[in-house]
Amino acid sequence: MFMTAIVRENALVESLVRALPRSSLQRNGVGESDAELVRLPGSDLLLAITNDAIVEEIETGLYRDPYLIGWVTVVASASDLAAVGADPVGILLSQTLPRHPAPAFLDRLQQGVRDACTACGIAVLGGDTNHSDRLHMESAAVGTVPANEALLRSGCRPGDRLFASAPLGLGSAYAFEVLTSPEHEPTVPFLPVARLREGRLLRRFATSCMDTSDGALATLDEIMRRSSVGVMLDRPVDDLLHPAARQTASAAGLPPWTLLAGPHGEFELVFSIPSDRCVAFLRAASRTGWYPVHLGEARVLPGLELGPHDGCMSLDTGAIRNLAGEASADVGRFVEELLMLEGAAYAGD
């Protein structure tokens, strides 16, 4: 294993599924892809299946607007389809609603679901509705992908170039604002999109892909682990950030890289392209009006290193992921311990 720290969430998942039956038709290993990939007998297509629940975000107060809750319920699972390059078929929607919801609340919630489905070009195939003391939203997305073109988190090789589908850090900026100023309405424009069109284009070029739902550094960490590579971010982190994330870091006096470290992401795609395919890929992307953000290069040397513009700092991304799990919604503690990690992170220390 290349990363310094064992990621406790990964270890928990592996322990939970160890004794569970696996299908002989399944093409991906545990945690190897954003969606599960199942061979369809007699077909050259794989079935892509995934599910995501919006629970912690509601309980911590991160999502308060019912429209946003409905929207992200759809986007979270649709984004997993995008990360494997799938063509969407539809979603199953599970809604556990408060026992006596206000009609206006339900209207906003369902409007968010409907508008996100329209934006993703995806239909609601069915689902389940229940009542409880707490709101719980979940969607399961289904799609198909050609068997020889499915994208995995593994497959990145030294020399591959790393890209993001758009600037990063918006999810962290939104979470930082909401959780540090819960009495105010958020000003960070957070309404993420599922990059389904971009994922389909990546089937022709990418060697690995994952979405940033858990944050940019967590995504890079997972790609590095699955592919046994390291990554050098050879551009200033400031250039990689969404303008709102850059502004949040500046206003809070935080190093720009910390806006990549938060566990709440923005559902962009991070992916690797072989260097000899980069020109063709970028031309194909530009023809669709898409201009991906170049992040850096995969390399043999383990770990994640920031470039000269950011002090050539080596980050223990596994430790950062564990810290995010421990701190939960305590932003102050998370930032404090993140900055303590920075003190021992410079290359050669």
C-alpha positions in Angstrom: 0.0 0.0 0.0 1.4 3.3 -1.0 -0.4 5.7 1.4 1.0 6.1 4.9 -2.3 5.8 6.8 -4.8 3.1 6.5 -8.2 4.6 5.8 -10.6 3.5 8.5 -13.7 3.8 6.4 -12.2 1.5 3.7 -11.2 -1.0 6.4 -14.8 -0.9 7.8 -16.4 -1.5 4.4 -14.0 -4.4 3.7 -14.8 -6.0 7.1 -18.6 -5.6 6.5 -18.6 -7.2 3.1 -16.1 -9.9 3.7 -18.6 -12.6 4.5 -21.3 -11.5 2.1 -22.0 -13.3 -1.2 -20.7 -11.8 -4.4 -22.1 -12.3 -7.9 -20.0 -14.2 -10.4 -21.4 -11.7 -12.9 -19.8 -8.7 -11.1 -16.9 -7.1 -12.9 -15.6 -4.7 -10.3 -13.9 -5.5 -6.9 -15.1 -4.0 -3.6 -14.6 -0.3 -3.8 -13.0 -0.4 -7.2 -15.6 1.8 -9.0 -18.2 4.4 -8.1 -21.0 2.1 -9.3 -21.3 -1.6 -9.2 -20.7 -3.2 -12.6 -22.6 -6.4 -13.5 -22.3 -8.4 -16.7 -25.6 -8.8 -18.5 -25.6 -12.4 -20.0 -25.9 -12.4 -23.8 -25.1 -8.7 -24.0 -22.0 -6.6 -24.5 -23.2 -4.1 -21.9 -22.6 -3.9 -18.2 -25.4 -2.9 -15.8 -24.2 0.0 -13.6 -26.0 0.1 -10.2 -25.4 2.5 -7.3 -27.2 4.0 -4.3 -26.7 7.0 -2.1 -28.4 8.3 1.0 -28.7 11.9 2.2 -28.6 11.4 6.0 -25.6 13.0 7.7 -26.0 16.1 5.6 -29.6 16.6 6.9 -28.8 15.7 10.5 -25.8 18.1 10.8 -27.8 20.9 9.2 -25.5 21.0 6.2 -28.6 20.7 3.9 -31.5 22.7 5.2 -33.3 23.8 2.0 -35.7 21.1 0.9 -35.0 21.9 -2.7 -31.3 21.3 -2.3 -32.0 18.0 -0.4 -34.2 16.8 -3.3 -31.7 17.9 -5.9 -28.7 16.2 -4.3 -30.7 13.0 -3.6 -30.7 12.6 -7.4 -27.3 14.0 -8.3 -25.5 11.9 -5.7 -26.3 8.6 -7.4 -26.4 10.0 -10.9 -22.8 11.2 -10.4 -21.7 7.6 -9.6 -23.1 6.6 -13.0 -21.1 9.4 -14.6 -17.9 8.3 -12.9 -18.1 4.8 -14.6 -19.1 6.3 -17.9 -22.6 4.9 -17.9 -25.7 5.9 -19.9 -28.5 6.5 -17.3 -31.6 4.4 -17.3 -33.4 5.7 -14.3 -33.5 6.0 -10.5 -35.4 4.4 -7.7 -36.3 6.9 -5.0 -36.7 6.1 -1.3 -38.3 8.9 0.8 -38.7 8.6 4.5 -40.7 11.7 5.4 -41.6 13.5 8.6 -45.0 12.3 9.9 -46.7 15.7 9.4 -44.7 17.5 6.7 -45.7 21.0 5.7 -47.1 21.1 2.2 -44.7 23.8 1.1 -41.8 21.7 2.4 -42.9 18.7 0.3 -43.5 20.9 -2.7 -39.9 22.2 -2.6 -38.5 18.8 -1.9 -40.2 17.2 -4.9 -39.4 20.2 -7.1 -35.7 19.6 -6.3 -36.0 16.0 -7.2 -37.9 16.8 -10.5 -35.5 19.5 -11.6 -32.4 17.4 -10.9 -33.9 14.5 -12.9 -34.6 16.9 -15.8 -31.0 18.2 -15.6 -29.6 14.7 -15.6 -31.9 13.4 -18.3 -33.0 10.6 -15.9 -36.4 9.2 -15.0 -37.8 8.0 -11.7 -38.7 4.4 -12.2 -40.3 3.8 -8.8 -39.3 3.6 -5.2 -40.6 3.5 -1.6 -42.2 6.0 0.7 -42.3 5.8 4.5 -42.8 8.0 7.6 -40.5 8.6 10.5 -39.4 11.3 12.9 -36.5 12.3 10.6 -36.3 13.0 6.9 -34.2 10.4 5.1 -33.7 10.6 1.3 -32.1 7.9 -0.9 -31.8 7.1 -4.5 -30.6 4.1 -6.4 -29.4 4.8 -10.0 -29.3 2.3 -12.8 -27.4 2.6 -16.1 -25.6 0.7 -18.8 -22.0 0.9 -20.1 -20.2 -1.0 -22.9 -18.3 -3.9 -21.2 -14.9 -2.8 -22.5 -15.3 0.9 -21.7 -16.4 1.0 -18.1 -14.3 3.4 -15.9 -12.8 2.2 -12.7 -10.9 3.9 -9.9 -7.9 1.7 -10.7 -6.0 1.9 -14.0 -4.1 5.1 -13.6 -0.4 4.6 -14.5 2.8 6.7 -13.9 3.0 9.4 -16.6 -0.8 9.7 -16.9 -2.1 13.2 -16.5 -4.7 14.0 -13.9 -7.7 16.3 -14.6 -10.9 17.5 -13.0 -14.1 18.1 -14.8 -14.3 21.7 -13.4 -12.6 23.7 -10.6 -12.7 22.1 -7.2 -13.4 23.0 -3.6 -16.9 24.4 -4.0 -18.3 21.6 -1.7 -15.8 22.5 1.0 -16.5 26.2 0.7 -20.2 25.6 1.0 -19.8 23.3 4.1 -17.4 25.7 5.7 -19.8 28.6 5.4 -22.9 26.7 6.5 -21.3 24.9 9.5 -19.4 28.0 10.8 -22.4 30.4 10.3 -25.5 28.3 10.8 -27.6 31.3 11.6 -27.1 32.8 8.1 -28.3 31.8 4.7 -25.4 30.4 2.7 -24.0 32.6 -0.1 -21.8 30.0 -1.7 -23.6 28.9 -4.9 -23.9 25.1 -4.3 -26.1 23.2 -6.7 -23.9 20.4 -8.1 -24.4 18.7 -11.4 -23.8 15.1 -12.4 -21.2 15.0 -15.2 -22.9 12.3 -17.2 -22.1 13.7 -20.7 -18.5 14.1 -19.7 -18.3 10.6 -18.3 -19.5 9.1 -21.6 -16.8 11.0 -23.4 -14.1 9.8 -20.9 -14.9 6.2 -21.9 -12.7 6.8 -25.0 -9.8 8.2 -23.2 -9.5 7.8 -19.4 -7.6 5.1 -17.5 -9.4 5.8 -14.2 -12.2 8.0 -12.8 -14.0 8.9 -9.6 -16.3 11.6 -8.5 -15.4 14.1 -5.7 -18.5 13.6 -3.6 -16.3 13.0 -0.5 -13.9 15.8 -1.4 -11.0 16.2 -3.8 -8.2 14.9 -1.7 -10.2 11.8 -0.7 -10.8 11.2 -4.4 -7.1 11.5 -5.3 -6.2 9.3 -2.4 -8.5 6.6 -3.5 -7.3 6.7 -7.1 -3.7 6.5 -5.8 -4.5 3.5 -3.6 -6.4 1.6 -6.3 -3.8 2.2 -8.9 -0.6 2.1 -6.7 0.6 5.4 -8.0 1.5 8.8 -6.5 0.4 12.2 -7.8 2.2 15.5 -8.2 -0.1 18.5 -8.4 2.1 20.7 -10.6 -0.1 23.8 -10.7 -0.7 26.2 -7.9 -3.7 25.0 -5.8 -5.2 28.5 -6.1 -5.6 27.8 -9.9 -7.5 24.6 -9.2 -10.1 26.1 -7.0 -13.6 27.3 -7.8 -13.7 31.1 -7.3 -16.0 30.7 -4.3 -13.5 28.3 -2.7 -10.7 30.7 -3.3 -12.6 33.5 -1.7 -13.5 31.3 1.3 -9.9 30.4 1.9 -8.8 34.0 1.6 -11.5 35.3 3.9 -10.8 32.7 6.6 -7.0 33.0 6.3 -6.6 29.3 5.3 -4.0 27.8 2.9 -5.8 27.1 -0.4 -5.0 23.4 -0.3 -7.3 23.0 2.8 -10.3 23.7 0.5 -9.5 20.4 -1.2 -9.3 18.5 2.1 -12.9 18.8 3.3 -15.1 15.6 3.2 -18.0 17.4 1.5 -17.3 17.5 -2.2 -18.9 19.0 -5.3 -19.5 15.9 -7.5 -17.0 16.8 -10.1 -15.0 14.0 -11.8 -11.3 13.4 -11.3 -9.7 11.2 -13.9 -6.4 10.2 -15.6 -5.5 10.4 -19.2 -2.4 8.8 -20.8 0.0 11.6 -21.9 -0.2 10.4 -25.6 -4.0 10.8 -25.6 -4.2 14.2 -23.9 -4.2 16.3 -27.1 -6.9 14.2 -28.7 -8.9 14.2 -25.5 -8.7 18.0 -25.0 -9.8 18.6 -28.6 -12.7 16.3 -28.2 -13.7 17.9 -24.9 -13.5 21.5 -26.4 -15.7 20.5 -29.3 -18.5 19.9 -26.7 -17.7 23.2 -24.9 -16.0 21.4 -22.0 -12.6 22.6 -20.7 -11.3 20.3 -18.0 -8.9 21.5 -15.3 -5.4 20.0 -15.5 -4.2 18.9 -12.0 -0.9 17.2 -12.4 0.8 13.9 -13.2 0.7 10.4 -11.8 4.1 9.1 -10.8 5.9 6.1 -9.3 6.9 7.9 -6.1 4.1 7.3 -3.5 1.9 10.0 -2.0 0.4 13.3 -3.0 2.8 16.2 -3.4 2.0 19.9 -4.0 4.2 21.7 -6.4 6.8 24.5 -5.9 4.1 27.2 -5.8 2.7 25.5 -2.7 6.0 24.7 -1.0 6.5 21.2 -2.4 4.4 19.9 0.5 3.7 16.1 0.8 0.3 15.4 2.2 -0.7 12.2 4.1 -4.1 12.0 2.4 -5.0 8.9 4.3 -4.6 10.7 7.6 -6.6 13.6 6.3 -9.5 11.2 5.4 -9.4 9.7 8.8 -9.4 13.1 10.4 -12.5 14.1 8.4 -14.3 11.1 9.8 -13.3 11.9 13.4 -14.1 15.6 13.3 -17.5 15.0 11.7 -19.3 18.4 11.6 -16.8 20.1 14.0 -15.3 22.4 11.5 -13.1 24.2 14.0 -11.5 21.0 15.2 -11.1 19.7 11.6 -9.3 22.9 10.5 -7.1 23.0 13.6 -5.9 19.5 13.2 -5.5 19.9 9.4 -3.1 22.8 10.0 -1.2 20.7 12.5 -0.7 18.0 9.8 0.6 20.8 7.5 3.3 21.6 10.0 4.9 18.1 9.5 4.1 17.7 5.8 6.8 19.5 4.0 8.9 17.3 1.7 12.0 16.1 3.5 10.8 16.8 7.0 
